[in-house]
């Protein structure tokens, strides 16, 4: 019987709110068994860019990562955001270790091919070194991954944090019964975007197509749900979307994604 693993991706306004982030990290530290955290930090990177006079370029909600923006992303994701999270987890007696995909060669990627748009130094995941991640878990560490990968030849890439979470969950599912949590500011996927309590408790492949057709699911939720279904198709045991309360053992208000 496989051991259970929790993999949590944190994003949205939770990352930007010190109080919400502190509450989340306390709940995360209380999760039983081995666990992995993945985080982004796009808004924080944009804010630092403004201070440094480097403008963020966005196309369809996705960041164009030129050389200057890659430097800022590396500073924020791999430095400021990652180390603050690790320090707070240590304060909650969770022995966290901060990582990028380059550390221990854990996540290799390749530059996203140029089609209609050149996204610059944006990487798509090629492989996850599950053996090295497993060594960290066996050593009693809780890996905390930022949204940076590498190509094995010295080049860093900005990589979507939702995708990183999905790919790590898929890789680790060979060894663990893995639950993937996408944790953000809303209680789940909402039937009515203006009603914060209209949480859709379960979305399967059929209802997903219906929600797409009715345009209830759109914009930033689309790639997130695509990652959810992809993870389930690749043997991740369970995928959930919700706010930080989802991590409480008695919680029932969140969205579960099933095939």
C-alpha positions in Angstrom: 0.0 0.0 0.0 1.4 3.4 -1.0 2.1 6.1 1.6 0.0 9.3 1.2 1.6 12.5 0.0 0.1 16.0 0.0 1.2 18.4 -2.7 -0.1 22.0 -2.3 0.2 24.8 -4.8 -0.3 28.3 -3.3 -1.1 31.3 -5.4 -3.5 34.2 -5.9 -4.0 36.9 -3.3 -2.9 34.5 -0.5 0.8 35.1 -1.5 0.4 38.8 -1.3 -1.3 39.0 2.1 1.0 38.5 5.1 -1.9 37.5 7.3 -3.4 35.0 4.9 0.0 33.5 4.0 0.8 33.1 7.7 -2.6 31.3 8.3 -2.0 29.1 5.2 1.6 28.1 6.3 0.3 27.2 9.8 -2.3 24.9 8.2 0.2 23.5 5.8 2.7 22.7 8.6 0.0 20.8 10.4 -0.7 18.4 7.4 0.3 14.9 8.4 2.8 12.8 6.5 5.2 13.8 3.7 4.3 17.0 1.9 5.5 19.4 -0.9 4.7 23.0 -1.4 4.8 24.9 -4.8 4.4 28.6 -5.0 4.5 31.4 -7.6 4.8 35.1 -6.9 3.9 37.0 -10.1 2.4 40.0 -8.4 5.4 40.4 -6.1 7.7 40.2 -9.1 5.6 42.9 -11.0 5.8 45.2 -7.9 9.6 44.9 -7.7 9.8 45.4 -11.5 7.9 48.7 -11.1 10.4 49.9 -8.4 13.3 49.0 -10.6 11.8 50.6 -13.7 11.2 47.2 -15.5 7.7 46.8 -16.9 6.0 43.5 -16.9 4.6 42.5 -20.3 1.5 40.3 -20.2 -0.2 38.5 -23.2 -3.5 36.7 -22.4 -2.6 36.6 -18.7 0.8 35.1 -19.4 4.1 36.9 -18.7 6.6 37.6 -21.4 10.0 36.9 -19.7 12.8 38.8 -21.2 16.3 38.8 -19.7 15.5 41.7 -17.2 12.3 40.1 -16.1 14.0 36.8 -15.6 16.5 38.4 -13.2 13.6 40.0 -11.2 11.6 36.7 -11.2 14.7 34.8 -10.0 15.2 37.4 -7.2 11.6 37.3 -6.1 10.6 33.6 -6.6 13.9 32.0 -5.6 14.8 34.6 -3.0 12.3 36.9 -1.3 9.1 34.7 -1.6 10.8 31.3 -1.2 13.0 32.1 1.8 10.2 34.0 3.6 8.0 30.9 3.2 10.8 28.5 4.4 11.6 30.7 7.4 7.9 30.8 8.5 7.6 27.0 8.1 10.7 26.5 10.2 9.0 28.7 12.9 6.1 26.2 12.8 8.5 23.3 13.3 8.2 22.2 9.6 11.7 21.4 8.3 11.3 23.1 4.9 14.0 23.4 2.3 13.6 26.0 -0.5 14.3 24.9 -4.1 14.1 25.9 -7.7 14.0 23.3 -10.4 17.8 23.7 -10.8 18.5 22.6 -7.3 19.4 18.9 -7.1 18.5 18.9 -10.8 14.8 18.4 -9.8 12.9 19.9 -12.7 14.3 20.2 -16.2 12.5 22.2 -18.9 12.9 23.4 -22.5 12.2 26.9 -23.9 8.6 27.2 -25.0 8.6 27.1 -28.8 7.9 30.4 -30.6 4.6 30.3 -32.4 2.5 33.4 -32.5 4.3 34.9 -29.5 7.8 34.6 -28.2 7.4 34.3 -24.4 11.2 34.6 -23.9 12.7 32.7 -21.1 9.6 30.6 -20.3 10.1 26.9 -19.9 7.8 23.9 -20.4 8.5 21.0 -18.1 10.5 18.2 -19.7 11.2 15.9 -16.7 11.0 15.7 -12.9 13.7 14.0 -10.9 11.5 12.1 -8.5 14.4 10.1 -7.0 16.0 13.3 -5.7 12.7 14.6 -4.4 12.1 11.3 -2.7 15.6 11.5 -1.0 14.6 14.8 0.5 11.3 13.5 1.8 13.0 10.4 3.2 15.4 12.7 4.9 12.6 14.4 6.7 12.6 17.6 4.6 9.5 19.4 3.2 10.5 20.7 -0.3 9.3 24.2 -1.2 9.5 24.8 -4.9 9.4 28.2 -6.6 8.3 28.5 -10.2 11.8 28.4 -11.7 13.2 25.5 -13.8 16.4 25.0 -15.8 17.5 23.3 -19.0 20.6 21.5 -17.7 22.9 23.8 -19.6 22.9 26.8 -17.2 19.7 28.5 -18.4 16.9 29.3 -15.9 13.3 29.5 -17.0 10.1 31.1 -15.6 7.6 28.2 -15.5 3.9 28.1 -14.6 3.6 27.1 -11.0 0.3 25.2 -11.6 2.1 23.1 -14.2 5.1 22.5 -11.9 2.7 21.3 -9.2 0.9 19.0 -11.6 4.1 17.5 -13.0 5.6 16.9 -9.6 2.4 15.3 -8.4 2.4 13.0 -11.5 6.0 12.0 -11.0 5.6 11.3 -7.3 2.4 9.3 -7.9 4.6 6.3 -8.9 5.7 6.1 -5.2 2.8 7.7 -3.3 -0.9 8.0 -3.2 -0.8 11.7 -4.1 -3.4 14.4 -3.4 -2.9 17.7 -5.3 -4.3 20.9 -3.8 -4.6 24.1 -5.7 -5.0 26.7 -3.0 -6.0 30.3 -3.7 -8.3 33.0 -2.4 -11.7 31.6 -3.5 -13.6 28.7 -1.8 -13.5 26.7 -5.0 -14.6 26.8 -8.6 -17.7 29.1 -8.5 -21.0 28.7 -10.4 -21.5 32.4 -10.1 -18.3 34.5 -10.0 -20.2 37.3 -8.0 -21.4 34.8 -5.3 -18.4 33.6 -3.3 -20.5 30.8 -1.7 -21.6 29.2 -5.1 -18.9 26.5 -4.9 -19.3 23.7 -7.4 -18.5 20.7 -5.1 -17.5 18.3 -7.9 -16.5 18.7 -11.5 -16.0 15.6 -13.7 -15.1 15.4 -17.4 -18.7 15.7 -18.6 -19.8 18.6 -16.3 -16.5 20.4 -17.2 -17.5 20.4 -20.9 -21.0 21.8 -19.9 -19.4 24.5 -17.8 -17.1 25.5 -20.6 -20.0 25.6 -23.1 -21.9 27.9 -20.7 -18.7 30.0 -20.2 -18.9 29.6 -16.4 -15.3 28.4 -16.5 -13.1 30.9 -18.4 -9.9 33.0 -18.2 -7.4 32.0 -15.6 -9.4 29.0 -14.3 -9.1 27.2 -17.7 -5.4 26.3 -17.6 -5.7 25.4 -13.9 -8.5 22.9 -14.6 -6.6 21.6 -17.6 -3.7 20.8 -15.3 -6.1 19.1 -12.9 -7.5 16.7 -15.5 -4.1 16.0 -16.9 -2.8 15.1 -13.4 -5.8 12.7 -12.8 -5.2 11.1 -16.2 -1.6 10.5 -15.2 -2.6 8.6 -12.0 -2.6 11.4 -9.4 -5.1 10.1 -6.8 -7.1 13.2 -6.0 -7.2 16.9 -7.0 -8.9 19.7 -5.1 -9.3 23.5 -5.6 -10.2 25.9 -2.8 -9.1 28.4 -0.2 -6.8 27.8 2.7 -9.6 26.2 4.8 -9.5 23.3 2.4 -6.4 22.0 4.3 -8.4 21.6 7.6 -9.2 17.9 8.2 -12.9 18.6 8.7 -13.3 20.9 5.7 -16.0 20.1 3.1 -16.3 23.4 1.2 -14.0 23.1 -1.9 -14.1 21.7 -5.4 -13.0 18.1 -6.1 -12.0 17.3 -9.7 -12.7 13.8 -10.9 -12.4 12.1 -14.3 
